[in-house]
Structure formats: C-alpha cells, structure tokens
C-alpha cells in the first residue's frame, strides 16, 4: 500500500509540481490550499506524512504543526515544513514546534523526495519494506504469502490487500466504506 501524503501549499504551481512528482514516486497525494482545509482533512483521515507550508491563508503552518503535536491521535504524523522562511531562528522555531524536517524554498525536488523517503523509513518502516509483521503474523509483499506461527495461510488477493492495510496501522478502526 502506498504511503499517503497530505500536502498543504497555497501556491498553485508548486502544488501541481508536488502532486505530480509525489504521485510519480508512488505516493497517494491529497492537496489542501489553506490551513482550515488541512485541519478538516486531518479530522477525516490520518496521513502517513504531512508536507506543510508555513505561510498559509487562515491558519499558519506553524499553528497546524502545533495542533497536530497537541492531539494524541495525530502526534506521530511526521511533518516536513516547506517554506520560504530560511533564517536560522525560523528553522529552529519550526523544528521546535514539532516539524521532523525543514526545507526552504526554492528546493530541489530530488532532495525533497529523498527527505520524504527518509522520514517515512524512520516513522513508518512497514511502508518501505517488503515484510509486515504483527505478533506472530508475517506478511511478505514480494512473494504475496502470509505466515502465522510458522504455518502458511492461504489468502486470496483481496484478503491479502486487506490484511496488508490492517497490519500497517494496527489498532485503527475502519468504516465499511474505507
């Protein structure tokens, strides 16, 4: 299953560029144009990563970062700040507020993608690997096999995808539609 990235950016051209490059890398991308939209989107679904501009209409990126870190159910969402604010004190403030990484504009898309992959490797290792485990259940994405207590369990393609999704976010409750 592809990592889900919520991008909050008010510059239309940069938004399109981010969406294109992240989608091409295999990520699921949701776009938000302002802070209020982002806070609403976070109520509906928890992304695997948040790319967040600092200077946004309505609610600033720093305030969104602060709110995400204050709520227990969202505290572990990794955040990369993308901003034109490149002064040392701004970078320190962004990181101290709770950003996991900080990249100043203009930036290299190659570097951004490398930072996204690095943050996801640290925060969501099951998304970057070919094996997912939970207790004595082992799911191998490469061979599409499932084992439990050293016994192979035969599952169909739909059951495999469903189990993969559930193993990536243990403890999360899904609605029938999701």
C-alpha positions in Angstrom: 0.0 0.0 0.0 1.3 3.4 -0.9 2.1 6.0 1.7 -0.5 8.7 2.0 0.9 12.3 1.9 -1.2 15.4 2.8 0.3 18.4 1.0 -0.7 21.9 2.2 0.5 24.5 -0.1 -1.2 27.7 -1.3 1.0 28.3 -4.4 -0.9 26.7 -7.3 2.2 26.0 -9.5 4.2 24.4 -6.6 1.1 22.4 -5.6 0.9 20.9 -9.1 4.6 20.1 -9.2 4.5 18.4 -5.8 1.4 16.4 -6.7 3.0 15.3 -10.0 6.3 14.2 -8.5 5.0 12.6 -5.4 2.4 10.6 -7.4 5.1 9.5 -9.9 7.0 8.2 -6.9 4.0 6.0 -6.0 2.6 8.1 -3.1 -1.1 8.8 -2.6 -1.4 12.6 -2.5 -4.2 14.8 -1.0 -3.9 18.5 -1.6 -5.0 21.3 0.6 -4.8 25.0 -0.2 -5.1 26.6 3.3 -4.8 25.8 6.9 -8.5 25.3 7.6 -8.8 22.8 4.8 -5.8 20.9 6.3 -7.3 20.7 9.8 -10.6 19.5 8.3 -8.8 16.8 6.2 -6.9 15.6 9.3 -10.2 15.0 11.1 -11.3 12.6 8.3 -8.1 10.7 7.8 -4.7 10.4 9.2 -1.9 10.6 6.5 1.4 8.9 6.7 3.2 12.2 6.2 2.3 15.9 6.2 4.1 18.4 3.8 3.3 21.7 5.3 3.9 25.3 4.1 4.5 27.8 6.9 2.8 30.8 5.4 -0.8 29.8 4.6 -4.1 31.6 4.5 -6.4 31.4 7.5 -4.3 29.1 9.8 -0.5 29.2 9.6 1.6 26.0 9.1 3.2 26.6 12.5 -0.2 26.6 14.1 -1.2 23.4 12.3 2.0 21.8 13.4 1.3 22.8 17.0 -2.2 21.4 16.9 -1.1 18.1 15.3 1.5 17.6 18.1 -1.0 18.5 20.8 -3.5 15.8 19.8 -2.6 12.3 20.9 -4.2 10.6 17.9 -2.1 12.7 15.4 1.1 13.2 17.4 3.0 10.6 15.5 2.3 12.0 12.0 5.7 13.1 10.5 5.8 16.7 9.3 8.1 18.3 6.8 7.9 22.1 6.6 8.3 23.7 3.2 8.8 27.4 3.5 10.4 30.5 2.1 11.4 31.4 5.7 15.1 30.4 5.7 16.5 32.3 8.6 18.1 30.2 11.4 15.6 31.3 14.0 12.7 30.3 11.7 14.2 26.9 11.1 14.7 26.4 14.9 11.2 27.6 15.6 9.8 25.2 13.0 11.7 22.2 14.3 11.0 23.1 18.0 7.3 23.3 17.2 7.3 19.7 16.1 8.4 19.5 12.4 10.5 16.4 11.7 12.3 18.1 8.8 12.5 21.7 7.4 13.2 22.6 3.7 13.5 26.1 2.5 12.1 27.3 -0.9 13.3 27.1 -3.6 14.3 23.5 -3.1 15.3 20.6 -5.3 12.5 18.1 -5.9 15.1 15.3 -5.8 16.1 16.4 -2.3 12.5 16.7 -1.2 11.7 13.2 -2.4 14.8 11.8 -0.6 13.8 13.5 2.6 10.2 12.2 2.3 11.5 8.7 1.9 13.9 9.1 4.8 11.2 10.4 7.2 8.9 7.6 6.1 11.6 5.0 6.7 12.0 6.2 10.3 8.4 6.8 11.1 6.6 4.1 9.1 9.1 1.2 8.4 6.3 -1.1 7.2 5.6 1.2 4.3 9.1 1.0 3.0 9.8 -2.7 3.5 8.5 -5.8 1.8 7.6 -7.6 5.0 5.0 -6.6 7.6 4.7 -8.2 10.9 2.3 -8.2 13.9 2.7 -10.6 16.7 3.3 -14.0 15.0 1.8 -12.9 11.7 4.3 -12.3 8.8 3.1 -10.8 5.5 5.6 -10.9 2.7 4.6 -8.4 0.0 7.2 -9.7 -2.5 6.1 -13.3 -2.5 2.5 -12.4 -1.5 2.5 -15.0 1.3 1.2 -14.9 4.8 2.5 -17.0 7.7 1.3 -17.3 11.2 3.1 -19.3 13.9 5.4 -20.8 11.2 2.4 -22.1 9.2 1.5 -20.7 5.8 -2.0 -19.3 5.5 -3.6 -19.2 2.0 -5.4 -15.9 1.3 -6.9 -14.5 -1.9 -5.8 -11.2 -3.4 -8.5 -9.1 -1.7 -7.8 -10.7 1.7 -4.1 -10.1 1.2 -4.6 -6.4 0.5 -7.0 -6.0 3.4 -4.6 -7.7 5.8 -1.7 -5.6 4.5 -3.7 -2.4 5.1 -4.6 -3.6 8.7 -1.1 -4.5 9.6 0.2 -1.1 8.6 -2.0 0.6 11.1 -2.7 -1.8 14.0 -5.4 -0.7 16.3 -7.1 1.6 13.8 -10.8 1.1 13.2 -12.1 1.4 9.7 -15.6 2.1 8.4 -17.1 -0.3 5.8 -16.6 2.4 3.1 -12.9 2.9 3.9 
